[in-house]
Amino acid sequence: MSLPEMSLADRVVLLTGVTGDIGATYVKAFTAAGASVVAADLPALEDDGQGIVNEATEAGPGRAVFVPCDITDATTVEHAVDTAVKEFGGLHSVVNNAAIYRTLGAKRPLTQLTCDEWELVLRVNVIGMWQVIKAAAPHLAVSGHGRIVNISSVVARNGAPGFAHYVASKAAVEGLTRSAARELGADGTTVNSVSPGLVDDTATRDLNSGDYLAAAASSRAIPRAMVPEDLVGAVTWLAGPASGFVTGQTLIVDGGGTFV
């Protein structure tokens, strides 16, 4: 048996939720590794998304294109997948990064959350992710070595007061990951999730105090702030050919704040 290929030069990757700090980092990392990237985010964020893919493509050696996509709308999800196939000739990897988080607002006790708030979070973070998997799965199967990487969160294990709906949605992501791994494995498609700790980025700073971020950093075995670049190694490995016999797993990336 030959050693696994590490290059991403021949892979076509669909990335969702690309306009935040973490998503933009993924786009740049995949194009830097030589991948062809379809970068998807909400239509209202098209200008930001276009700027990100232009910068990533200019840096190369891979190429990225932006496609407007609301993952709660099956039609736009199918369009994003079709764009990958038409623009680059197929689809090999999906990174489900899109989620509702920054716009959740101030943390509130679970007794004060409303049904509408719960339904919105689950619609985006779980059902939206499922719609992407559903649309992409047949094309990943054609490749024979498809990869799906779902972004979860360590809050699914540790809890986070004031964000019960978000925590529950991320726990559901990990359950969806395991179910999808069982169903899609026969086609050669692996499905895993990456569970980040608290990332010190724009979205997190909008929702949390500096003291909260400092406490998270000091609690880690590697006692520093976590930045988007810390996620790149895990995500690109799981989305690439070298991880072909790993599926149904959740990889925690948080500097040793959470051990399993």
Short mmCIF file of the C-alpha atoms (twelve columns), coordinates in Angstrom:
data_MODEL
# 
_entry.id   MODEL 
# 
loop_
_atom_site.group_PDB 
_atom_site.id 
_atom_site.type_symbol 
_atom_site.label_atom_id 
_atom_site.label_alt_id 
_atom_site.label_comp_id 
_atom_site.label_asym_id 
_atom_site.label_seq_id 
_atom_site.Cartn_x 
_atom_site.Cartn_y 
_atom_site.Cartn_z 
_atom_site.pdbx_PDB_model_num 
ATOM 1   C CA . MET A 1   0.000   0.000  0.000   1 
ATOM 2   C CA . SER A 2   1.355   3.428  -0.947  1 
ATOM 3   C CA . LEU A 3   1.593   6.297  1.485   1 
ATOM 4   C CA . PRO A 4   -1.432  8.662  1.511   1 
ATOM 5   C CA . GLU A 5   -1.288  11.749 -0.653  1 
ATOM 6   C CA . MET A 6   -1.026  15.015 1.320   1 
ATOM 7   C CA . SER A 7   -1.539  17.511 -1.501  1 
ATOM 8   C CA . LEU A 8   -4.908  19.191 -2.071  1 
ATOM 9   C CA . ALA A 9   -4.007  20.308 -5.599  1 
ATOM 10  C CA . ASP A 10  -6.501  18.005 -7.310  1 
ATOM 11  C CA . ARG A 11  -9.403  18.568 -4.924  1 
ATOM 12  C CA . VAL A 12  -12.516 20.663 -5.389  1 
ATOM 13  C CA . VAL A 13  -13.793 21.975 -2.069  1 
ATOM 14  C CA . LEU A 14  -17.120 23.562 -1.163  1 
ATOM 15  C CA . LEU A 15  -16.814 25.858 1.854   1 
ATOM 16  C CA . THR A 16  -19.849 27.449 3.514   1 
ATOM 17  C CA . GLY A 17  -19.877 30.449 5.828   1 
ATOM 18  C CA . VAL A 18  -16.775 32.062 4.360   1 
ATOM 19  C CA . THR A 19  -17.063 35.740 5.255   1 
ATOM 20  C CA . GLY A 20  -16.285 35.513 8.961   1 
ATOM 21  C CA . ASP A 21  -12.717 35.439 10.245  1 
ATOM 22  C CA . ILE A 22  -12.627 31.635 10.447  1 
ATOM 23  C CA . GLY A 23  -14.283 31.013 7.087   1 
ATOM 24  C CA . ALA A 24  -11.988 33.457 5.306   1 
ATOM 25  C CA . THR A 25  -9.004  31.697 6.866   1 
ATOM 26  C CA . TYR A 26  -10.242 28.373 5.480   1 
ATOM 27  C CA . VAL A 27  -10.596 29.800 1.974   1 
ATOM 28  C CA . LYS A 28  -7.031  31.119 2.027   1 
ATOM 29  C CA . ALA A 29  -5.658  27.888 3.499   1 
ATOM 30  C CA . PHE A 30  -7.292  25.650 0.902   1 
ATOM 31  C CA . THR A 31  -6.226  27.773 -2.045  1 
ATOM 32  C CA . ALA A 32  -2.711  27.988 -0.582  1 
ATOM 33  C CA . ALA A 33  -2.712  24.163 -0.584  1 
ATOM 34  C CA . GLY A 34  -3.656  24.195 -4.273  1 
ATOM 35  C CA . ALA A 35  -7.355  23.313 -4.008  1 
ATOM 36  C CA . SER A 36  -10.138 24.692 -6.191  1 
ATOM 37  C CA . VAL A 37  -12.643 26.317 -3.852  1 
ATOM 38  C CA . VAL A 38  -16.303 27.250 -4.134  1 
ATOM 39  C CA . ALA A 39  -16.805 29.731 -1.300  1 
ATOM 40  C CA . ALA A 40  -20.448 30.150 -0.271  1 
ATOM 41  C CA . ASP A 41  -22.182 32.631 1.983   1 
ATOM 42  C CA . LEU A 42  -25.344 34.710 2.188   1 
ATOM 43  C CA . PRO A 43  -26.238 36.874 -0.829  1 
ATOM 44  C CA . ALA A 44  -26.096 39.989 1.351   1 
ATOM 45  C CA . LEU A 45  -22.421 39.245 2.013   1 
ATOM 46  C CA . GLU A 46  -21.439 38.846 -1.630  1 
ATOM 47  C CA . ASP A 47  -19.131 41.881 -1.704  1 
ATOM 48  C CA . ASP A 48  -17.189 40.596 1.296   1 
ATOM 49  C CA . GLY A 49  -17.085 37.101 -0.140  1 
ATOM 50  C CA . GLN A 50  -15.866 38.309 -3.498  1 
ATOM 51  C CA . GLY A 51  -13.054 40.203 -1.829  1 
ATOM 52  C CA . ILE A 52  -11.976 37.085 0.063   1 
ATOM 53  C CA . VAL A 53  -11.898 34.839 -3.022  1 
ATOM 54  C CA . ASN A 54  -10.083 37.475 -5.066  1 
ATOM 55  C CA . GLU A 55  -7.371  37.747 -2.436  1 
ATOM 56  C CA . ALA A 56  -7.073  33.974 -2.090  1 
ATOM 57  C CA . THR A 57  -6.916  33.400 -5.840  1 
ATOM 58  C CA . GLU A 58  -4.315  36.122 -6.296  1 
ATOM 59  C CA . ALA A 59  -2.136  34.455 -3.654  1 
ATOM 60  C CA . GLY A 60  -2.697  31.035 -5.291  1 
ATOM 61  C CA . PRO A 61  -1.762  28.484 -6.341  1 
ATOM 62  C CA . GLY A 62  -5.374  27.316 -6.095  1 
ATOM 63  C CA . ARG A 63  -8.399  29.244 -7.283  1 
ATOM 64  C CA . ALA A 64  -11.582 30.286 -5.494  1 
ATOM 65  C CA . VAL A 65  -14.962 31.516 -6.692  1 
ATOM 66  C CA . PHE A 66  -17.763 32.969 -4.602  1 
ATOM 67  C CA . VAL A 67  -21.364 31.795 -4.857  1 
ATOM 68  C CA . PRO A 68  -24.299 33.361 -2.974  1 
ATOM 69  C CA . CYS A 69  -25.927 30.674 -0.851  1 
ATOM 70  C CA . ASP A 70  -28.341 30.539 2.061   1 
ATOM 71  C CA . ILE A 71  -28.020 27.032 3.469   1 
ATOM 72  C CA . THR A 72  -31.626 27.157 4.678   1 
ATOM 73  C CA . ASP A 73  -32.711 27.449 1.018   1 
ATOM 74  C CA . ALA A 74  -32.305 24.134 -0.813  1 
ATOM 75  C CA . THR A 75  -32.320 25.836 -4.213  1 
ATOM 76  C CA . THR A 76  -29.283 27.983 -3.452  1 
ATOM 77  C CA . VAL A 77  -27.510 25.008 -1.852  1 
ATOM 78  C CA . GLU A 78  -27.994 22.969 -5.025  1 
ATOM 79  C CA . HIS A 79  -26.731 25.916 -7.061  1 
ATOM 80  C CA . ALA A 80  -23.545 26.057 -4.963  1 
ATOM 81  C CA . VAL A 81  -22.927 22.348 -5.506  1 
ATOM 82  C CA . ASP A 82  -23.686 22.648 -9.223  1 
ATOM 83  C CA . THR A 83  -21.223 25.543 -9.447  1 
ATOM 84  C CA . ALA A 84  -18.450 23.314 -8.099  1 
ATOM 85  C CA . VAL A 85  -19.229 20.635 -10.675 1 
ATOM 86  C CA . LYS A 86  -19.559 23.025 -13.615 1 
ATOM 87  C CA . GLU A 87  -16.676 25.330 -12.707 1 
ATOM 88  C CA . PHE A 88  -14.142 22.735 -11.596 1 
ATOM 89  C CA . GLY A 89  -15.405 19.408 -12.931 1 
ATOM 90  C CA . GLY A 90  -16.543 17.704 -9.745  1 
ATOM 91  C CA . LEU A 91  -16.670 17.862 -5.973  1 
ATOM 92  C CA . HIS A 92  -14.390 16.105 -3.509  1 
ATOM 93  C CA . SER A 93  -14.733 17.858 -0.160  1 
ATOM 94  C CA . VAL A 94  -17.277 19.874 1.798   1 
ATOM 95  C CA . VAL A 95  -16.552 21.999 4.853   1 
ATOM 96  C CA . ASN A 96  -19.791 22.906 6.613   1 
ATOM 97  C CA . ASN A 97  -18.719 26.045 8.442   1 
ATOM 98  C CA . ALA A 98  -21.882 28.155 8.073   1 
ATOM 99  C CA . ALA A 99  -23.735 28.672 11.341  1 
ATOM 100 C CA . ILE A 100 -25.664 31.273 13.238  1 
ATOM 101 C CA . TYR A 101 -23.652 32.581 16.194  1 
ATOM 102 C CA . ARG A 102 -22.623 36.212 15.956  1 
ATOM 103 C CA . THR A 103 -26.206 37.445 15.565  1 
ATOM 104 C CA . LEU A 104 -27.554 35.530 18.566  1 
ATOM 105 C CA . GLY A 105 -27.232 38.615 20.723  1 
ATOM 106 C CA . ALA A 106 -26.725 38.784 24.457  1 
ATOM 107 C CA . LYS A 107 -26.649 35.526 26.383  1 
ATOM 108 C CA . ARG A 108 -29.910 34.746 28.152  1 
ATOM 109 C CA . PRO A 109 -31.119 31.975 30.470  1 
ATOM 110 C CA . LEU A 110 -32.794 29.069 28.671  1 
ATOM 111 C CA . THR A 111 -36.045 29.952 30.450  1 
ATOM 112 C CA . GLN A 112 -36.105 33.228 28.511  1 
ATOM 113 C CA . LEU A 113 -35.434 31.825 25.037  1 
ATOM 114 C CA . THR A 114 -38.347 31.675 22.611  1 
ATOM 115 C CA . CYS A 115 -39.488 28.974 20.203  1 
ATOM 116 C CA . ASP A 116 -38.697 31.283 17.305  1 
ATOM 117 C CA . GLU A 117 -35.106 31.623 18.506  1 
ATOM 118 C CA . TRP A 118 -34.733 27.872 18.889  1 
ATOM 119 C CA . GLU A 119 -36.218 27.207 15.463  1 
ATOM 120 C CA . LEU A 120 -33.895 29.713 13.780  1 
ATOM 121 C CA . VAL A 121 -30.750 28.231 15.323  1 
ATOM 122 C CA . LEU A 122 -31.722 24.657 14.517  1 
ATOM 123 C CA . ARG A 123 -32.835 25.626 11.019  1 
ATOM 124 C CA . VAL A 124 -29.430 27.094 10.200  1 
ATOM 125 C CA . ASN A 125 -27.000 25.029 12.259  1 
ATOM 126 C CA . VAL A 126 -28.530 21.591 11.773  1 
ATOM 127 C CA . ILE A 127 -31.095 21.469 8.973   1 
ATOM 128 C CA . GLY A 128 -29.028 23.797 6.790   1 
ATOM 129 C CA . MET A 129 -25.981 21.580 7.258   1 
ATOM 130 C CA . TRP A 130 -28.044 18.519 6.383   1 
ATOM 131 C CA . GLN A 131 -29.217 20.211 3.173   1 
ATOM 132 C CA . VAL A 132 -25.607 20.779 2.111   1 
ATOM 133 C CA . ILE A 133 -24.717 17.145 2.834   1 
ATOM 134 C CA . LYS A 134 -27.799 15.951 0.940   1 
ATOM 135 C CA . ALA A 135 -26.985 18.001 -2.147  1 
ATOM 136 C CA . ALA A 136 -23.271 17.176 -2.134  1 
ATOM 137 C CA . ALA A 137 -23.414 13.446 -1.345  1 
ATOM 138 C CA . PRO A 138 -24.084 12.131 -4.885  1 
ATOM 139 C CA . HIS A 139 -21.156 14.124 -6.301  1 
ATOM 140 C CA . LEU A 140 -18.840 13.087 -3.480  1 
ATOM 141 C CA . ALA A 141 -19.779 9.478  -4.194  1 
ATOM 142 C CA . VAL A 142 -18.776 9.897  -7.843  1 
ATOM 143 C CA . SER A 143 -15.302 10.947 -6.731  1 
ATOM 144 C CA . GLY A 144 -14.966 7.741  -4.697  1 
ATOM 145 C CA . HIS A 145 -13.090 9.566  -1.944  1 
ATOM 146 C CA . GLY A 146 -15.406 12.299 -0.732  1 
ATOM 147 C CA . ARG A 147 -14.807 14.184 2.493   1 
ATOM 148 C CA . ILE A 148 -17.287 16.064 4.659   1 
ATOM 149 C CA . VAL A 149 -16.092 18.162 7.589   1 
ATOM 150 C CA . ASN A 150 -18.786 19.592 9.858   1 
ATOM 151 C CA . ILE A 151 -17.839 22.352 12.272  1 
ATOM 152 C CA . SER A 152 -19.145 21.745 15.789  1 
ATOM 153 C CA . SER A 153 -17.985 23.346 19.059  1 
ATOM 154 C CA . VAL A 154 -16.619 22.234 22.427  1 
ATOM 155 C CA . VAL A 155 -19.726 23.769 23.992  1 
ATOM 156 C CA . ALA A 156 -21.507 20.580 22.910  1 
ATOM 157 C CA . ARG A 157 -19.523 18.871 25.690  1 
ATOM 158 C CA . ASN A 158 -18.889 21.651 28.173  1 
ATOM 159 C CA . GLY A 159 -22.112 23.626 27.937  1 
ATOM 160 C CA . ALA A 160 -22.302 27.407 27.753  1 
ATOM 161 C CA . PRO A 161 -24.737 29.273 29.997  1 
ATOM 162 C CA . GLY A 162 -27.009 31.589 28.064  1 
ATOM 163 C CA . PHE A 163 -26.692 29.770 24.741  1 
ATOM 164 C CA . ALA A 164 -28.732 26.607 25.275  1 
ATOM 165 C CA . HIS A 165 -30.108 26.614 21.732  1 
ATOM 166 C CA . TYR A 166 -26.651 27.037 20.197  1 
ATOM 167 C CA . VAL A 167 -25.157 24.329 22.430  1 
ATOM 168 C CA . ALA A 168 -27.937 21.908 21.509  1 
ATOM 169 C CA . SER A 169 -27.453 22.619 17.811  1 
ATOM 170 C CA . LYS A 170 -23.764 21.805 17.996  1 
ATOM 171 C CA . ALA A 171 -24.482 18.544 19.817  1 
ATOM 172 C CA . ALA A 172 -26.868 17.734 16.976  1 
ATOM 173 C CA . VAL A 173 -24.090 18.429 14.464  1 
ATOM 174 C CA . GLU A 174 -22.012 15.676 16.031  1 
ATOM 175 C CA . GLY A 175 -24.939 13.252 15.933  1 
ATOM 176 C CA . LEU A 176 -25.582 14.114 12.288  1 
ATOM 177 C CA . THR A 177 -21.899 13.527 11.589  1 
ATOM 178 C CA . ARG A 178 -22.023 9.987  12.979  1 
ATOM 179 C CA . SER A 179 -25.238 9.115  11.135  1 
ATOM 180 C CA . ALA A 180 -23.931 10.480 7.850   1 
ATOM 181 C CA . ALA A 181 -20.668 8.575  8.301   1 
ATOM 182 C CA . ARG A 182 -22.615 5.319  8.605   1 
ATOM 183 C CA . GLU A 183 -24.756 6.043  5.562   1 
ATOM 184 C CA . LEU A 184 -22.143 7.424  3.184   1 
ATOM 185 C CA . GLY A 185 -19.172 5.234  4.014   1 
ATOM 186 C CA . ALA A 186 -19.991 2.598  1.427   1 
ATOM 187 C CA . ASP A 187 -19.454 5.239  -1.266  1 
ATOM 188 C CA . GLY A 188 -15.990 6.041  0.063   1 
ATOM 189 C CA . THR A 189 -17.146 9.297  1.664   1 
ATOM 190 C CA . THR A 190 -15.891 10.100 5.140   1 
ATOM 191 C CA . VAL A 191 -17.803 12.402 7.493   1 
ATOM 192 C CA . ASN A 192 -16.128 13.962 10.522  1 
ATOM 193 C CA . SER A 193 -16.525 17.031 12.663  1 
ATOM 194 C CA . VAL A 194 -14.082 19.505 14.120  1 
ATOM 195 C CA . SER A 195 -14.936 20.935 17.512  1 
ATOM 196 C CA . PRO A 196 -13.173 24.252 18.143  1 
ATOM 197 C CA . GLY A 197 -12.696 25.901 21.477  1 
ATOM 198 C CA . LEU A 198 -13.439 29.581 21.949  1 
ATOM 199 C CA . VAL A 199 -11.727 31.358 19.059  1 
ATOM 200 C CA . ASP A 200 -10.510 34.895 19.639  1 
ATOM 201 C CA . ASP A 201 -12.056 36.481 16.551  1 
ATOM 202 C CA . THR A 202 -14.465 39.276 15.680  1 
ATOM 203 C CA . ALA A 203 -17.621 37.238 16.272  1 
ATOM 204 C CA . THR A 204 -16.471 35.972 19.663  1 
ATOM 205 C CA . ARG A 205 -15.374 39.413 20.820  1 
ATOM 206 C CA . ASP A 206 -18.798 40.789 19.856  1 
ATOM 207 C CA . LEU A 207 -20.500 38.326 22.211  1 
ATOM 208 C CA . ASN A 208 -18.039 37.868 25.068  1 
ATOM 209 C CA . SER A 209 -16.031 40.052 27.410  1 
ATOM 210 C CA . GLY A 210 -12.272 40.274 27.460  1 
ATOM 211 C CA . ASP A 211 -12.249 38.620 30.882  1 
ATOM 212 C CA . TYR A 212 -14.208 35.665 29.487  1 
ATOM 213 C CA . LEU A 213 -11.726 35.244 26.643  1 
ATOM 214 C CA . ALA A 214 -8.774  35.509 29.021  1 
ATOM 215 C CA . ALA A 215 -10.264 32.862 31.325  1 
ATOM 216 C CA . ALA A 216 -10.736 30.497 28.384  1 
ATOM 217 C CA . ALA A 217 -7.135  30.999 27.295  1 
ATOM 218 C CA . SER A 218 -5.691  30.399 30.757  1 
ATOM 219 C CA . SER A 219 -7.670  27.170 31.219  1 
ATOM 220 C CA . ARG A 220 -5.920  25.425 28.317  1 
ATOM 221 C CA . ALA A 221 -2.936  23.119 28.441  1 
ATOM 222 C CA . ILE A 222 -1.482  25.513 25.867  1 
ATOM 223 C CA . PRO A 223 -2.437  28.696 27.741  1 
ATOM 224 C CA . ARG A 224 -2.971  31.241 25.000  1 
ATOM 225 C CA . ALA A 225 -5.754  32.681 22.891  1 
ATOM 226 C CA . MET A 226 -7.005  30.453 20.085  1 
ATOM 227 C CA . VAL A 227 -6.967  32.037 16.612  1 
ATOM 228 C CA . PRO A 228 -8.615  30.919 13.341  1 
ATOM 229 C CA . GLU A 229 -5.319  29.621 11.962  1 
ATOM 230 C CA . ASP A 230 -5.248  27.021 14.764  1 
ATOM 231 C CA . LEU A 231 -8.074  25.165 12.997  1 
ATOM 232 C CA . VAL A 232 -6.487  24.925 9.574   1 
ATOM 233 C CA . GLY A 233 -4.431  21.769 10.116  1 
ATOM 234 C CA . ALA A 234 -7.327  19.683 11.402  1 
ATOM 235 C CA . VAL A 235 -9.825  20.890 8.806   1 
ATOM 236 C CA . THR A 236 -7.559  20.556 5.779   1 
ATOM 237 C CA . TRP A 237 -6.397  17.086 6.887   1 
ATOM 238 C CA . LEU A 238 -9.938  15.791 7.354   1 
ATOM 239 C CA . ALA A 239 -10.945 17.340 4.010   1 
ATOM 240 C CA . GLY A 240 -8.016  15.788 2.175   1 
ATOM 241 C CA . PRO A 241 -6.973  12.359 0.913   1 
ATOM 242 C CA . ALA A 242 -4.722  11.465 3.862   1 
ATOM 243 C CA . SER A 243 -7.667  10.981 6.260   1 
ATOM 244 C CA . GLY A 244 -9.404  8.325  4.175   1 
ATOM 245 C CA . PHE A 245 -9.908  5.760  6.956   1 
ATOM 246 C CA . VAL A 246 -11.135 8.207  9.597   1 
ATOM 247 C CA . THR A 247 -14.884 8.710  9.766   1 
ATOM 248 C CA . GLY A 248 -17.642 9.434  12.261  1 
ATOM 249 C CA . GLN A 249 -15.196 11.188 14.567  1 
ATOM 250 C CA . THR A 250 -15.137 14.545 16.315  1 
ATOM 251 C CA . LEU A 251 -11.707 16.126 16.626  1 
ATOM 252 C CA . ILE A 252 -11.450 18.702 19.396  1 
ATOM 253 C CA . VAL A 253 -9.138  21.602 18.618  1 
ATOM 254 C CA . ASP A 254 -8.899  23.825 21.683  1 
ATOM 255 C CA . GLY A 255 -5.334  23.787 22.953  1 
ATOM 256 C CA . GLY A 256 -6.050  21.153 25.565  1 
ATOM 257 C CA . GLY A 257 -8.954  22.821 27.296  1 
ATOM 258 C CA . THR A 258 -11.117 19.737 26.858  1 
ATOM 259 C CA . PHE A 259 -9.890  16.139 27.005  1 
ATOM 260 C CA . VAL A 260 -11.932 13.107 25.850  1 
# 
